[in-house]
């Protein structure tokens, strides 16, 4: 930590964000401006907290989805996983398809041979 950094609670300096000519306003107008600034600050902090919360949920959801995929039995299996989620900055869709390709090739060849056989039988009639 830098030696010049302040530690602990610090006072918020509103003077740095006050509009030009703030000193010339009446006391009631000054309170109104300060109240609006504080309301905007609260709303901004609420929005930041919501986005942070959404991002943490999305991170957890993705971790669970990836762990589930890693635990799938890959041998002689084909799988497709779709997952949708919301993050603090937007939404995402995760599509994962995979499995044992040594398993799918014989199936494709067998289906192809069956279709070829049907075509030959129909052609001979």
Number of C-alpha atoms within 10 A of each C-alpha: 6 5 6 6 7 9 8 5 6 7 5 7 8 11 10 7 9 14 10 8 7 14 10 9 11 10 11 9 12 15 12 12 16 17 12 12 15 13 12 12 12 12 12 12 12 12 13 13 13 14 17 15 14 19 19 15 16 19 15 12 16 16 12 12 15 13 11 11 17 10 8 12 12 15 11 11 14 15 13 10 13 10 12 12 16 17 17 17 10 10 12 12 10 11 10 13 10 12 17 14 13 11 14 14 11 11 11 11 11 12 12 12 12 12 12 12 12 12 11 11 10 9 8 7 5
